[in-house]
Amino acid sequence: MFRPAREPQSKRHVRSSFHVVGEGILADSPEGGPAEPLAPSTVAALRRFQFSRLGPKARTSQLLDRAARTELAEAMTDPDRDQPDQAGVPAGFTYLGQFVDHDLTLDATAVRLEDEITVRELLQGRSPALDLDSLYGLGPGHRFDRRFYEDDGLRLKSGTTQGVPGDASVVGRPLSGFDLPRVGAGSLKSERRRPLIPDPRNDENLVVAQIHAAFIRFHNRVVADLVDQGVSSAVLFESARETVVKHYQWMLRHDFLPRIVDPAVVSDVFGNGRRVFEPAPGEQDRPTMPIEFSVAAYRFGHSMVRGRYNWNRIFDQGRGTLELLFQFSGTSGILSPPPADPTDPEAGEFERLPTNWIADFRRLFAFGEAVPDRTELQVPAEQFNVAKRIDTLLVNPLAQLPLGSFGGRGQPAPPAIELNLAFRNLTRASMLRLATGQQMVEHLADRKVDVEPLTAADLADGGGARFSDALSEKLARNCPLWFYVLREAEVKGAGRLTGVGGRIVAEVFHRAIEGSRYSIVRDPFWRPFLSPVPERNAEDVFGMTDLLLYAFQGRADLLNPLG
């Protein structure tokens, strides 16, 4: 049986080891219990994405054992529990959040071991900054990453879909710019399907892949406009990158964050500064990535995932299932329809995205917010996809992840519970001895951040996952941070992160923007100017719909090419 080469650890979606600064490398143990730190070699230390610890370390007695984690995970993915939608949050923001996560945690220096790279490049390439390194890599001047760019060294490569044989409509034709660029060479289909982008995780499901393709369009449109304006070729690429990154940061600050975090918390952090996470860094200090953010607070998006989507004209009425959105990717799937087996990386006939699976972005983002008079950019309410509420329930398909989503394709299947995303999240937190929710409440209070703690009743029954009295008692004393953050949103935040979760996420975003080479935090007088709607530019408004309208030239036939 063919066994593909495993991706470098930093390129896989779910890490099995973390290099925590000051502690060492914490790796999975066979029993799933707390990890003992390993002292890294110099090379290993430099070549691993480095994390920090924001709060205290939990004691072993405060961690849930495997049986308790199993009960909690099964309750969180119970198929008989109904999870409500989240009003005002289009489903596209679920996967924009995943795109952002990959931007924050990409190891941009995970190049081939034989490649020479300086210590300075290693450290900078690991910076968890909101700088779109998942889009740009190390730039067109780097001898390995120049493969992501066109020959002019300015534009990013884009991909072409594969027409569906026997269909005389647009579906039967290849369409340029609607797939990720792919390697397209090699003796194996899995090699030819591989995305030609800095972070292969952005091809682990179709939604995040289509968002990445939209960002490629966004960059290339900015380049085209700068060329038309006569900007010197010597500075054109960096001018384009600065423009793209700052508009992206503005969109995150003013559109994405207030939808998923209590706006009062966001305003406090961005208006008054950070109080908990690296509140006063030195001028040369690079941002770090707290494990409390990466392993707990920012995993809120798992609860926003729907089991089914009204994907486009062809896959309407819920026929865009979560399983198919994994299957029609190159990292988790095989870009080919059933009955081809997505667990076999050589199965299926398609090596590029089939044209009939191009996204209809009008169903993922609410263009009526930006251009209410453009009815052709809006769909009926029954076709529009809304995110699930941020709470302690996950849709049941996440109880059985595809092996490709965590680097397990071609490997022996693990026990069924280890395919459960909730169990994997809870186990990873135990491995790292992550602070409990109660510990983080105390930690924030020590730093003059008042957070109303959840009560035992809040944790036992917040309207979502429910469990035994024994587990409820454990949670009332020592609640895993990820579950605590979700329950806060559920019972106190009306579906938005608040309290501990809201503070961690808002402060990490602020620091990640501050630490970017191009930064709207360090350039407070910068304002967006690319919205195609003049009134929104005049009001300093630039959201995700503005970004897409600009990238797709405001054309409904590009935002929805299947009609």
MOFENVEN-V678120 format. One record per residue. N is the residue number from 1. SS is DSSP state (H for helix, E for strand, - for the rest). NEAR is the number of other C-alpha atoms within 8 Angstrom. Layout:
<<N;SS;NEAR> <N;SS;NEAR>>
//
This chain:
<<1;-;2> <2;-;4> <3;-;6> <4;-;6> <5;-;4> <6;-;5> <7;-;7> <8;-;7> <9;H;7> <10;H;11> <11;H;11> <12;-;13> <13;-;9> <14;-;7> <15;-;9> <16;-;7> <17;E;8> <18;E;12> <19;E;13> <20;E;12> <21;-;9> <22;-;4> <23;-;7> <24;E;11> <25;E;12> <26;E;14> <27;E;11> <28;-;11> <29;-;9> <30;-;5> <31;-;4> <32;-;11> <33;-;11> <34;-;10> <35;-;11> <36;-;6> <37;-;9> <38;E;7> <39;-;6> <40;-;9> <41;-;6> <42;H;6> <43;H;7> <44;H;8> <45;H;9> <46;H;10> <47;-;9> <48;-;10> <49;-;11> <50;E;11> <51;E;12> <52;E;10> <53;-;10> <54;-;9> <55;-;9> <56;-;10> <57;-;7> <58;-;10> <59;-;7> <60;H;7> <61;H;4> <62;H;8> <63;-;11> <64;-;10> <65;-;7> <66;H;8> <67;H;7> <68;H;9> <69;H;12> <70;H;10> <71;H;9> <72;H;11> <73;H;13> <74;H;11> <75;H;11> <76;H;13> <77;-;13> <78;-;12> <79;-;7> <80;-;4> <81;-;8> <82;-;5> <83;-;10> <84;-;6> <85;E;8> <86;E;11> <87;E;7> <88;E;6> <89;E;9> <90;E;13> <91;-;14> <92;H;11> <93;H;12> <94;H;12> <95;H;12> <96;H;10> <97;H;9> <98;H;10> <99;H;12> <100;H;9> <101;H;9> <102;H;12> <103;H;15> <104;H;11> <105;H;10> <106;-;13> <107;-;11> <108;-;12> <109;-;11> <110;-;8> <111;-;7> <112;-;5> <113;-;5> <114;-;4> <115;-;6> <116;-;5> <117;-;7> <118;-;6> <119;H;7> <120;H;6> <121;H;9> <122;H;12> <123;H;9> <124;H;8> <125;H;10> <126;-;13> <127;-;10> <128;-;12> <129;-;13> <130;-;15> <131;-;10> <132;-;8> <133;H;12> <134;H;12> <135;H;12> <136;H;10> <137;-;9> <138;-;11> <139;-;8> <140;-;13> <141;-;8> <142;-;8> <143;-;6> <144;-;6> <145;H;13> <146;H;11> <147;H;8> <148;H;12> <149;E;13> <150;-;10> <151;-;5> <152;-;6> <153;-;11> <154;-;11> <155;-;10> <156;E;11> <157;-;9> <158;-;13> <159;E;11> <160;E;14> <161;-;14> <162;E;14> <163;-;12> <164;-;11> <165;-;5> <166;-;5> <167;-;8> <168;-;6> <169;-;6> <170;H;8> <171;H;12> <172;H;13> <173;-;10> <174;-;10> <175;-;10> <176;E;9> <177;E;11> <178;E;12> <179;E;15> <180;-;15> <181;-;11> <182;E;11> <183;-;10> <184;-;9> <185;-;6> <186;-;7> <187;-;6> <188;-;7> <189;H;10> <190;H;10> <191;H;11> <192;H;13> <193;H;13> <194;-;12> <195;E;12> <196;-;11> <197;-;10> <198;-;12> <199;-;10> <200;H;13> <201;H;10> <202;H;11> <203;H;13> <204;-;16> <205;-;15> <206;H;11> <207;H;10> <208;H;14> <209;H;14> <210;H;13> <211;H;11> <212;H;12> <213;H;13> <214;H;11> <215;H;10> <216;H;12> <217;H;12> <218;H;14> <219;H;14> <220;H;10> <221;H;10> <222;H;11> <223;H;13> <224;H;8> <225;H;8> <226;H;11> <227;H;10> <228;H;7> <229;-;6> <230;-;6> <231;-;9> <232;-;7> <233;H;6> <234;H;5> <235;H;8> <236;H;13> <237;H;11> <238;H;7> <239;H;8> <240;H;12> <241;H;9> <242;H;9> <243;H;9> <244;H;11> <245;H;13> <246;H;12> <247;H;11> <248;H;8> <249;H;12> <250;H;13> <251;H;12> <252;H;10> <253;H;9> <254;H;10> <255;H;12> <256;H;12> <257;H;12> <258;H;11> <259;H;11> <260;H;9> <261;E;14> <262;-;13> <263;H;9> <264;H;6> <265;H;12> <266;H;13> <267;H;9> <268;H;9> <269;H;12> <270;H;9> <271;H;6> <272;H;7> <273;-;8> <274;-;11> <275;-;9> <276;-;9> <277;-;10> <278;-;9> <279;-;8> <280;-;4> <281;-;6> <282;-;5> <283;-;4> <284;-;4> <285;-;6> <286;-;7> <287;-;11> <288;-;9> <289;E;12> <290;E;10> <291;H;12> <292;H;14> <293;H;13> <294;H;10> <295;H;12> <296;-;15> <297;H;14> <298;H;10> <299;H;10> <300;H;13> <301;H;12> <302;H;7> <303;H;13> <304;H;13> <305;-;12> <306;-;9> <307;-;9> <308;E;9> <309;E;13> <310;-;14> <311;-;14> <312;-;13> <313;-;8> <314;-;6> <315;-;11> <316;-;12> <317;-;7> <318;-;10> <319;-;10> <320;E;12> <321;E;10> <322;H;11> <323;H;7> <324;H;9> <325;H;12> <326;H;13> <327;H;15> <328;-;15> <329;-;16> <330;-;14> <331;-;14> <332;-;15> <333;-;16> <334;-;18> <335;-;14> <336;-;14> <337;-;9> <338;-;5> <339;-;4> <340;-;8> <341;-;8> <342;-;10> <343;-;10> <344;-;8> <345;-;11> <346;-;8> <347;-;9> <348;-;10> <349;-;5> <350;-;10> <351;-;12> <352;-;11> <353;-;15> <354;E;13> <355;H;15> <356;H;9> <357;H;10> <358;-;13> <359;-;10> <360;-;13> <361;H;8> <362;H;13> <363;H;14> <364;-;13> <365;-;12> <366;-;11> <367;H;11> <368;H;11> <369;H;7> <370;-;10> <371;-;8> <372;-;8> <373;-;5> <374;-;8> <375;H;8> <376;H;6> <377;H;9> <378;-;11> <379;-;10> <380;-;6> <381;H;5> <382;H;4> <383;H;10> <384;-;12> <385;-;11> <386;E;12> <387;E;16> <388;E;13> <389;-;13> <390;-;15> <391;-;12> <392;-;12> <393;-;13> <394;-;14> <395;-;14> <396;H;10> <397;H;9> <398;H;11> <399;H;13> <400;-;10> <401;-;10> <402;-;11> <403;H;12> <404;H;12> <405;H;13> <406;H;10> <407;-;11> <408;-;10> <409;-;11> <410;-;10> <411;-;6> <412;-;5> <413;-;6> <414;-;6> <415;-;6> <416;H;7> <417;H;8> <418;H;9> <419;H;14> <420;-;13> <421;H;12> <422;H;13> <423;H;15> <424;H;10> <425;H;11> <426;H;12> <427;H;12> <428;H;11> <429;H;12> <430;H;13> <431;H;15> <432;-;9> <433;-;13> <434;-;14> <435;-;13> <436;E;13> <437;H;14> <438;H;10> <439;H;10> <440;H;12> <441;H;12> <442;H;8> <443;H;10> <444;H;13> <445;H;10> <446;H;7> <447;-;8> <448;-;7> <449;-;8> <450;-;6> <451;-;9> <452;-;6> <453;-;6> <454;-;8> <455;-;7> <456;H;10> <457;H;8> <458;H;10> <459;H;13> <460;H;11> <461;-;9> <462;-;11> <463;-;6> <464;-;11> <465;-;12> <466;-;9> <467;-;10> <468;-;6> <469;H;6> <470;H;6> <471;H;10> <472;H;12> <473;H;9> <474;H;10> <475;H;12> <476;H;11> <477;H;7> <478;-;11> <479;-;12> <480;E;15> <481;H;13> <482;H;14> <483;H;10> <484;H;12> <485;H;16> <486;H;14> <487;H;14> <488;H;15> <489;H;15> <490;H;16> <491;H;9> <492;-;8> <493;-;11> <494;-;7> <495;-;11> <496;-;13> <497;E;15> <498;-;15> <499;H;9> <500;H;13> <501;H;12> <502;H;14> <503;H;10> <504;H;12> <505;H;12> <506;H;13> <507;H;12> <508;H;11> <509;H;9> <510;H;12> <511;H;12> <512;H;13> <513;H;14> <514;H;11> <515;-;11> <516;-;10> <517;-;5> <518;-;8> <519;-;13> <520;-;13> <521;-;8> <522;-;6> <523;-;7> <524;-;6> <525;-;5> <526;-;6> <527;-;5> <528;-;12> <529;-;6> <530;-;10> <531;-;14> <532;-;8> <533;-;9> <534;H;7> <535;H;6> <536;H;11> <537;H;13> <538;H;7> <539;-;6> <540;-;9> <541;-;9> <542;-;17> <543;-;12> <544;H;10> <545;H;12> <546;H;13> <547;H;12> <548;H;12> <549;H;12> <550;H;13> <551;H;13> <552;-;12> <553;-;6> <554;-;10> <555;-;8> <556;H;9> <557;H;8> <558;H;7> <559;H;13> <560;-;12> <561;-;9> <562;-;11> <563;-;5>>
//
